[in-house]
Amino acid sequence: MYQIRVPATSANLGPGFDCLGLALNLYNEFLVEPATETTLLGVEEAYNDSDNLFLVAYRSTFDNEPLPIQVTFQTNIPISRGLGSSSSLIIGGILAGYLIQEKALEVDAILEKATAIEGHPDNVSPALLGGLVASYQTIYRKLPVDSSYHFTLLIPNVKVSTEEARAILPDQYSRSVAVSNSAKAILMVDALQHFNLHQLRTAATDEIHEPYRKTLIPHFDEVKKILTKNNQGVFLISGSGATCLYISASSLSDEERKAIQEMVDWNIQEVSVCESGACIQKEGVWVPVI
């Protein structure tokens, strides 16, 4: 029996489209046991079939017929909200396959399989490794984040599918947009490392996906205006949305919370960076797999 825990992730971080992702202390857990036939427990009916991403990822680790398992899901990462729910299933399933077969857990092999299933690495890399991770194809680097920053999730009661969020983006961008976003992604990583809020406010502005995807999030501009009027933080789309991530120098004030909640029915949740990444429970303690 194996107990696996995988964190939520906030990817497409600012200008880091498809390359920057951050692991957060919100988790999906999976209890995996050998069984006579494969069954899923604690799963919504719509996802309780062989196409469940956990099972797709699990099967990818086998050269022959996969061993049957029973998986009990305890999910805390909301679905289709831009918090890496699918990546948590993919990483969880791959880890389950390796553990059931008693194979060595190798980072490169796990991320190669996970990226092939997910299509891009910016969610699966931090889900496995924890922290802030920059990724390109199968190249990855974990980067430091200053502990002085505060992180707040603002989760609308709206689902945004990855397909819908992809479809709304242009097929081409100008050279100036490409240059601008590249420069800002580098400066954003530096600002996160050294607690430079002034630099972060400039570097976190995105021109590739936010101008288009924000139209899928009701009241995005109004909430952003409330949270950025005092220049104490940056307001970003998390993943493909609809969740937004506020990175700031301090927690939300009572005044800010009240102003937001009087306008929209959004779930506001303070979180922190999950540095450990995916973990396995051993003797009642969560131990990082990598």
N, C-alpha and C positions, 0 to 999 in steps of 0.2 A: 504494500500500500504506500502511495506517495501523495503528499500534500504539497501542491505547487501554488505559488502566489506570484502574480504578474502585475506591475503597476500600470496605471493610466499614463498616457503621454499627450503632450501638447506639441504638435508638429507644425511644419510650415511657419516656424517661429519668426514673426516679423518678416524681413526680407529673405529669410532662409527657406525659400520655397523648395520642397522636396529634399532638403538637405540638413535642416536643423530641427532637432526634437528634444524635448525635455520630459523626463520621468517625474511623476507626481505621486504623492502618498495617498492614492486612491486605488483600490486593488480589486481584481478578480481572483478568486481562489478555486482550485480544482482538486478534488480528492479522487485519485486514480487507483483502481484496484483490478487485478486480473479477474476475469469472469468467463462464463461459458458462452455468452453472447454479448455483443456490444450494446450497451444501453446508456442513455443520458438521463440524469435526474436533475431537477431544478432548472429546467430549460423551458422557455416559452415554446408553445406548440409549433409555432411557425418556424422555429429553428431546430426542432427535434427530429432530425433525419440525417442521412448519411452525408449530406452536403454541409453540415455544420462545420465551420472553419476549424474548430478544434480537431475534429475527426479527419478532415482533409490534411491538416498539418501532421497529425499523428501517423496517418498512412504513408506520408512522404518519407518517413524515416526507415521504412521496411523495404528490403530487396524482394521479399516474397510476400505471401499472404500475411497480413497484420494479425497479431494476437488480439483476441477479443478482450475488451475492458468495460468496466462500469465507471462512469465519470459523474461525480456529483458537483454541480456548479453552485458557487456562492458568488453572485455577481453584484458589484457595487459601481462599476463603470457604466454609465448610461449608453445605450445603443444609438448610433447615428447622431451623435452630438459633437464629434470632433475631438474625442478624448482617447482614441486608440483602442476602442473596444475590440475591433477585429484583430488588431495586432496582439492584444493580450491572449486571444484564443489561439492565434497562430504560434506564438512563442510557447504557450502552455501545452499545446498539442505536440509540438516538436520535442519539448523537454520530456513529456510523458512517453513518447516513443523511444527516446534514448534511454530513459530510466528503466522502462519495462524490459528492454533488450540488454540492459546493463552495458551500454556503450559509453565510451568516454565522452564527456561534454566538451566539445571543441567550439570555440567562439566562431571561427571562420565558417565552419560547416553549418552551424545553426543559423547564422545570419544569411548565408547563401540560400539555404532552403526557405527561410522566412521571407527574404526579399523576393524570391521567385514567386511565392504565393501572393504576397501583398502588392507587389509591383514596384515599390520604391522603399528605401531603407529608413526614412526619417522617423517612422513610428516604431518599427521593430527593433532598431538599434538601441534606443534608450529603454525600451521595454525590457530588453535582455540585460543591458549593461548598467542602467541607472544613470542619473545625472543628466547633464547637457551633452549631447552627442552630435558631432558633425559627420555626415555620411555621404559617400558618393559610390554608387554601385556596391561593391564589397569592401571598400575602404572606409574605415571608421576611426574616429578619434574622440575620446571622452575629454571634456573640457571643464574647467572649474567655474563655479558660480559663487559669487560673494554671498556670504550668509546674511548680510544686512538687508537683502531684498525681501519684500513681502509678495506673496503670490495669492491672488484671489480668482476663483472661477465664478463666472456669471453664466448660468445655464438656462437659456430660454426653454419654454415648453413647446419647442419646435424641432422637428427632425429635419436634418439636411443630409441627403444621401451623397456619398462620394461621387457617384455618377452624375448627379445633378450639379454638384459643385464643380466638377471637371468640365462639364458641358458648357457652363456659362463663361468660361475663360476664352480669350482670343486665341487663335492659332498662331499668331505672330506678334512680336513686340519690337519696338524701335531699338536701335543701338543705344540711344541715351537711357532708356529704361533698363536695358541689360547692364550697362556700366554702373548706373546708379544703384541698382539692387545688389550687385556684386560688392561694391565698395561698402555699402551700408551693412551687409551681412558680416563682413570682416570686423567693422567697427562695433557692431552690436555684440559680437562674441567678446571683444575686448572690454566693452562697457559692463557686461555681465560679470566678467572676471574681477574687475577693479572697482565696482560700485561707483560708476560714473553716470549719475542719473541725467546730467545735462547731455552727455554724449549719447546715452541710450534713447532719449526723447527724439533726437534727430535720426539716429541709426535704425530705430525700430519701424520707421515708416516704410510701408511696402507699396510697390506699384504694379506687382504682377497679379496678385489674387484679391487683396482686400477691396480695391475699388469696385470689383465685380461681385464678389461673394457677399459683401455687406448687404446687397439688395435682397438676399435670401433670409436676412435676420431682421425681423421687425424691430424698429426703434433703435437700431444700432447706433446711428449718428447722435441721437439724443442722449443715450447712456454714455457714449464716449465723451460727449461734451461735458457732462456732469463730472466724470472722473478725471478729466485732463485739464480742467479750467485752472487749477492751482499749480500745474506743472510739477506734480508730485509723482507721476507715473506714466506708463504707456498702456494703451488699450489695444489688444490684438485679437484677431480671430484665431481660435484654437483649431488646429487641423483644418478641416474643410467647413467647420461650423456645425451647429449654430452656437456652441459654447464660445465664450470670449474669455481671454486671460488678461488680468490686470496685474502688471508688475510695478511695484511702487516702493517708496521709501518707508511707508508705514501702513498699518491696517486701515481699512475703510473707516471713515468717521461715521458717527451716528447720523449726522446731517446728510452725508452722501448715500448711506443705506436708505434713509427715509425718502430722499428725493427719487431714488431709483424705484423703490417699491411702491411709491405712490403712482408711478407712471406705468410700470410693467410688472408682470408676475413672473419674475426670474428667481431661480434658486441661487443664492449667493453663498459661496463656500470658500473659506480660507484653507489653503493647502500649503505644502512645503515640497521642496525638491526631494525625491526619493533617490538617494545615492546608491542604494544596494542593488537596484534592479530586480530581476526575477530571483525568487528564493524557493528553497525547499525546506520544509519543516523537519528538523531532526531533534528528537528528545524535547519537544515543546519549544524549540528556538528556531526562528527563521534564519536560514543560512544562505547567503548569495550563491547561486550556482556557478558564477564566474568569478 
